[in-house]
Amino acid sequence: MPDFSCKLRSLCSSVVDMISQILFVDFAATINDAGCYAWDIAGTDAILSHYGIHTILSDGTNALYTDDYLVKRKAYPLPVYAATPKVLEFMLKNFTVKIR
């Protein structure tokens, strides 16, 4: 495993956490807890995509706006990552998600 150093911060708001990536230079990614909903991330996801930041589930799935999540209002079963493609590739390769 490559060397990895980071600081984790949570501002207790998906919108604020995610938008921090374009407001602050030292924010490289966002991880939203499993159990968040499409409406928790949709608006910010649209803004981040303009800056080349993509939002996916922690298993690499990018289908975040399906009928299950929008019409049936199901929570995401896994954490949601938001980052540039290079950082997402690193996260998917090196992070292990354990759901309790």
N, C-alpha and C positions, 0 to 999 in steps of 0.2 A: 504494500500500500504506500502511495507517495506521501511525503510529508504534507501535513495540512495544518494550518493555523487559522483560527477565526474567532470572532466574537459573535455571540448570539444575543440579539435584543428582541424584545417583544414590546410593542407599544399598546398592545391589547385591542388593536383594531386592524382588521384585514386591510382596509383601505389605506390607513396611515402606514402600516408596515410595507405594503406593496409599493406605494407611491414613493417611499423613501429611497428606492433604488434610483430614481431620476433626480431626487433632490439632494442626495448626499453621495459624494464620490466613493466612500468606503463601504457602501452597501452593494454586495454582489448578487444577493439572492434573497428570496422570501420563502419561508415554509409556513403554510397555514395548516393548522391541526386537522386531522381527520374529523369529519362531522360538520365542517363548514358547508355552506350552501352556495348555489350558483349566484344568488343575488349578493353574497358577501364579496365576490371577486369580479363580477361581470364588468362593472363600470371601470374599475381600475385596470382590468385586463385589456380593455379597449385602448386606454391611454398608453399602457406599457408597450403594446404591440407597435405603436408608432415609433418607439425608441429601440425596436429590435429585441424586446424582452418577451419571451414566450411563457405561457402558463400551461402546466401539465399536471396530471396526477403522478404520484411518486413511483408508479410502475411504468411510466413512460406514455400512458394513455393521454391523448390530447382531445378526446371527445368529452368536453366539459359541459356542453350545452345540449344534452339529449333530452328526450321527453321524460325520462326517469328523473332527471335533475330539475327540469323546468316545470313540466305539467304535473308530475306526481310529487314534486317537492321533496325528493329524497336528498339526504345529506351525502356528501362525497364520502366514500368508504375508506379512502386513503388520504394522507396529507397532500396538499396542493403546492407544487413548486412553481416559482416564477423567477426566471433568470435568462441571461443570454444563452444561445445554443451551446457555446463552449462550456459555460458553467453548468448548465443542465446536464450535459454529457458527463462531466465530472461527478455531479451529484448522483446520477443514475448508476454510474459505475462503482462508486465508493461508499454510498450511504446505504445502510440497511434499515428498513422500516419494520418495526414490530408493533402490531396493533394488540392492545390488551383487551 
